[in-house]
Amino acid sequence: MTFTYQMTVEDAVSFQKELIHHTEEHERRRKVWMKYMRAILIGIGYVGTLFFPYRPESTALHILTAVTVGFLFALLLTPLLNDLYAPYMLRLNRRFLQKSQTWPKETTLQFYETHVEVHSVSTNIHRTTQVPWASIKKVNEDETYRFLYYEEDEALIIPKARQGISEAEQLEIDQTLEKYLSTSPNV
């Protein structure tokens, strides 16, 4: 079975979004990012209190007030920081991918008895990836894509509904994946 379609920047960004929400690497990066951002917020809160018109007579009390306000500032804004990690990383990845000048990629997906083969062509770059069915560790999917993970951060991206892939072909892809994969998709 052979299917041909074009991979775009949005397809790659969708995969990055999937990685941000489902990999341990991004969980570690999120924790480090949160620590740095909290430190910055504590500093902003501390510096902000230095400009208050009210100043206690005791320097120690003034510093204690400034540190307390800094920590409160960081504590109150922590949920916002946690929500900003994914959009920030997606924006960075989208910018990087758009600058790479390799999009769109003409992609051919072939299913064999023993493996899946993906041929992608963009400008002068020809890439072929062969993934044995047994090495696919997990399958995640969203509304528009299936991600067949063969490494923690590497996956085959298979669009569900796309120009160039008819409903009949989509049904054929579904049946083939059910036949060869022992893992069920995680939505």
CORGIUR-V955768 format. One line per field, one symbol per residue. phi: phi as a letter, one per 40 degrees, with the letter a starting at -180 (. if undefined). Layout:
BEGIN
phi=???
END
This chain:
BEGIN
phi=.bbbabcbdccccccccdcccbbcdcccccccdcccccccccccccccccccccbccccccccccccccdccdccccdccccccccccccccccccccccfbbcbcbbbbbbcbabbbbbbafbbbbbbbbcdccccabbabcbabbccbbcbbacbbccbacgbccccccccdccccccbccccbc
END
